[in-house]
Amino acid sequence: MSSSPRSVLYRHFHRIAWLAVALAACVIVFGAFVRLSNAGLSCPDWPTCYGQVAWPTNAAQVTDHAATAIRPVVPHKAWREQFHRMIAGSLGVLVLVLALLATRKRPQGWQHVIGAALAVALAIPLYMRGQHGAASALAVLGEALLLLGVVRWSNVDLARSATLTLAVIIFQALLGMWTVTWLLKPIVVMGHLLGGLTTFALLSWMAWRATDIPLISGDACKLRRLLLIGLGLLMVQIALGGWTSANYAALACGAEFPKCAGAWWPQHDFAEGFVLWRGIGVDYEGGVLDNTARVAIQLAHRLMAVLVFGHLLAVAARLLRSPGLRGWGVLLGLLLCTQVGLGIANVMLSLPLHIAVLHNAGATALLFVLVTLLARLRPPEA
């Protein structure tokens, strides 16, 4: 007797999904470490690092590679960037396996996913040879095949979610490439952060749905609406955080809080601070904006933080009043207060690396709690 798609999920899918969730969290946090330690351009070529699959352990190993004209070799930073690429690539393999498992019962499901993966895989050597047009065409073809599957397939066996996650992680790889080749362009850096957290959220949702441990609550419908609003607000705040980091605006107000540059509402330039596209060819390492534009970015991040804090605190209070959900309310409240404390500490202590990385990890933890509750909450059966 053949196994049903659901039994396949229980035997294999949820285990791989949870492994992917853990690895995605590592990729996000280590990526924050790479970015915040100014190692984002330490391998100027892609996907190799100064032409090497791993990374150069000393500058003497690289003498005539073209990447040296862009950046000199800094081995203690190069390993961070290339190792980040490696663990991100491992995550991509896990997501591919999830997509194959989820679509195995669909007509031509495997062929569909493998065809898309092959198109993207073939694009990489073409890109390395300088055939950018052909590489782009193959990457677009791969993404189109996956999105076609997303539209065609239902989600009863998580086929749609797994295929969408694979499409997102492929686009995430492209953003990683553009982060390097476009010299830390802020819109790409912010998009790369959002792509990583979107991947993490999709994987977390799939892992919980495959594990199938519901939280039954008579208030489930109302709570889900509040959680969806909170999720939207949190993603906007994360985007603003990414924009702040990409434009080197974290210390635009100086080391003071709640005031900024000695005032409650200092001189600022929102119009300049939120120009999303400034052309290609500019080196954005260290930032290109004047301080009034950076102040505007920092103010926007702080004001949005107040809105997010207020809404999620109200959600935590509601969870505390819901039988069976009080532990989640306590956890959400603690994470929320910790995240705010880390944000303030970043400013007051002039952005120490370990606190800045923990601030990114805190956003990931908050996202996990919201997605977990959305995936697990169910109303009582009639």
N, C-alpha and C positions, 0 to 999 in steps of 0.2 A: 504494500500500500504506500503510495507516494506521500511525502510530507506536504502539508498545506503551507502557503506563504507565511501564515502567522507562526506556525511552528518553526519555520526556518528563522524568522525574526527572533524568537525566543532563544533558539539554540546558538545563534551566531551574531546576528545583527547588533543586539543591544550591547554585547561585550565589546565589539569593535567600536561601536559608537561611543561608549564611555572612555575607551582608550583614546579615541580621537578628541573627545572633549578635554581630557587631561593634557594631551599634546598641544591642542589649540591654545589652552591657557598658558602653557610654557612659551609657545611662539609669541603670544601677545606680550607677555611680561619681559621676555628676553629682547624682543624687538624694541620695547620701551628703553631698556638698558642700552641697546645699540644706539638708538637715536639720541638719548639724553647724555651719553658719553661722547657725543660728536664723532661717532664711528660710521655714520650712514654713508659716507663717500669713501670709506677706506678701501673698497674694492671698486675702482672706477669702471671696470668692464663687467659684463653680465652674460651668462651665468657663472663664468669662471672668475677667478680673482688673480689679476695679473697673468692671465693665461693658464693658471693652475686650477685643477679640480678642487684641491684643498685651499691652502693659502701659503704665501711665502713666510718662512720663519725668520728670515733676515733679509735685509735690503740687497745684499750681494747676490741673492738668488735671481733677481730680476734686473737685467741690464738693458735689454733692447725692446721690451714690450711697449706697444703704443700707449697703454694705460699710464705709464710713468710720465707722459707729457701732461696728463690731467692732474694726477696726484702722486707725490713721492710715496714710496712704500713705507708704511708704518705697521710693522708686524703685530704689535700688541693691540692694534685696533682692527687690523685686517681679519684676524681670526674670529672676532666677534661678528662682523658682517657676514662672512662666509659660513660660519656655523649656524647663524640665523637662517640663511638660505637653505642649508641642509635639513634642519629640523622642519622648516616650512615645506620642503619637498617631501619629507617623510609623511607629513600630515596630508599632503595631496594624494599620496599613494593610499593611505587609509580611507580617504573620502572616495577615491575611485573604487576601492573594494566595497564600500557601503553602497555606492550606486549600482554596482554589478549585482550585489545581493538583493537589493530592493527591486530591481527590474528583471530579475531572472525568470519570472513567470509571465512577463509581458511579451507579446509577439515581437520578435526581433529586438528585444530589450537589450541583451548583451551586445549584439551587433551595433546597435545604436550608440551605446555608451563607449564601446571600444573604438568605433569609428571616429567619434569626437575626440577621444583621448589620443588616437594616432595622429589625427590632423594637427593637434596642438604639439605633440611630441616632434613631428616632422618640421614644425615651424622653428623650433629652437636651433638646429644646426644651420638652417637657412639664414636665420637672423645673425648667427655668429660669422657666417661668410659674407655678410653685408647685403644679402638679398632681402631687404626689409619689406619690399612690396609683396613678394611671394609669401614671406613669413606672416605678414599681417593678414593676407587673404586666408591662409590656412587656420590661423587663430580665430578669425571671424567665422569661418566655416564650422570649426569645432564648437564654438559657443552657440551658433545657430542650431546645430543638431541637438544640443542639450536643451536649449529653450523650447525647441519643437516638442521634445519629450515631456517637458514640464507642462506644456499646453495640452498635449494629447492624453497623458496618463492621469488617473485619479490618484488619491493618496491613501487608499485603503491599506496598502502594504508599504507606505512611505516612499513609493517610487518617485512621486513628484518632489518631495522634500529632499531626498538624496540627490536627485539629478540637479535640482536647483543649487544645492550646496556645492556640487562639483563645478557648476558653471560659475558660481561666485568665487571659488578658490582659484580657478583658472584666471579669471579677471584680476583677482588679487595678485597673482604672480606677475601679470602684466603691469599692474601698479607698482610692484616691487622693482621691476625693470626700469620703469619710467622714473621712479624715485632717484635711481642712480644716474640714468642717462640724461635726465632733465635737471640734474644738479639740485636736488631737494626742493623742487617746485612746491610751494605750500599747498596748493589745491590737491596735488598728487599725494603728498605726505598725509594730509588730512583724510583723503579718500582711502589710503592704504590702512590707516588706523580703523576707519569705519568698516572697511572690508574684512579686516581681521575679526572685529567684534561681531559683525554680521555672521561670519562663518561660525564663530563660537556659539552664538545664539541659536543658529539653525541646528548645529550638532547637539546642543544641550536639549533642545526641544525634541529632536528625534530620539535621543537616548532615553528620555523620560517616557515618551509615547511607546517606544518599543519595550521598555521595562514594565510599563502599565501598572503603576502603583498610584491609584487616584486618591485625591483628598476630597472627601464628600462634605459639602457645606450647603446649607439652605440659602446662604448669601452668595453663592458662587457666581451667579450672573452679574450682580452688582459689583462684586469684587473684580471680576474679569474686566469689566469696563474701566474701573479705576486703575487696574494694573496696565491695561493697554495705553491709557493716557500717560501713566507714569513711564512706561517703556518709551513712548514717543518723546517725552520731555528729556529723559535720560540720554537718548541718542542725540538729541540736539545739543545737550550739554557736553557730551563726549566730542561731538564735532567741533564745538567751540574750544574745548580743551586741546584738540588736535591742531586747530587753527592758531591758538595761542602758542603752542610749542613750535609749530612749523615756522612761525614768524618771530620766534625768539622774544616773545612779549611777556613771559612769565614774571620778569622783574621790572616791567615798565613803570610800575608804581613805586619802585624802591622797596626796601625791606620794612614796609609798614602796612598795617591792617587794623581797622577797617578803612581808614583813610587811604588815599592814593596820591602820591607825590605831594603830601602835605595838605591836601584838600579833600572835601567830600565829593566834589564834582570838578576835577581838574580839567585843564585844557586838553581837548581831544579832537580827533578827526576820524569819525566813523566812515565817511565816504572813502578816504584813502585806505583805512584799515581793512576794509572788506571788499577791495578789488580782487576778484577771484582769479582773473587771468591776466598775466603781464607779459606774455610772449615766452619764447623758448630761447635758451642761450645764456640766460642770466644765472650766475652762481649765487644761490640763495643761502649758502652756509653762513651763519652769523646774522642773517636777516638783511633786508634792504630798506625797511621802512624807517621813517623818522619816529621820534619818541611819542609825538602826539597821536600818530596812527596806532602805535603799539599800546598806548594807554587806552584808546578806544576799544581795542580787542580785549584787554584785561578787564575793563569795566563791563563789557558784554558778558564775559565769562562769569564774573562775580554776580551780576544781576540775575542771570539765568540760574546760577547755583541757588539763589534764594528761592526762586520759583520751584525748582526741583526738590529742594529740601522740604519746603512747605507741603507740597503734594504727597511726596513719599512718606513724610512723617504722619500725615493724615491716614494714608493707607496702612501704615504700621499700627496706628491706634485702632483702626477698624479690625485689623487682624487680631489684635489683642482681645477684642470683644467677641470674637468668633470662636466657639468651642472647637477644639482640635487644631486651631491655627495659631494659638498664642505663641508657640515657640517660633514660628515664622515671623510673627510680629516683632518679637524681641530681637531676632537675628537681623531683620530689615532695619530696625531702629538703631541697633549697635553699628551696623555697617555704614549707615547713613551718617551718624555722628562721627565715626572714625574717618570717613572720607572727607568730611568738612574740616576736621582737625588736621588731616594731612595737607589739605589745600592751603590752610592758613599757615601751617609750619613751612611749607614750600616758600611762601613769601617772606615770613619773618626770619627764616634761617638762610635766605638767599639760595634756594634751590639745591639743597644737598642731594647728591645722586640717589642715595638709598631711599630717601623720602619721596622723591619724584617718581621713582620706579614703583614704590608702594602705592602711590596715588593712582597710577595706571592699573595696578592689581586690584585696588579698591573698586574702581569703576567696573572691572571685569566681574568681581564678586557680586556687586549690586545687580548687574545685568543677569547673572546666573540665577539669583533669587527670583527676580521678576519673571524670567522665562520659565523657571521651575514651577512657580505658582500658576502661570498661564497654562502650562502643559498638563498639570495634575488636577486642577480644580474641576469638580463635577457637581452638579446639583443632585439631590437625592432622587433615586428612581421612583417614578409614580407607582 
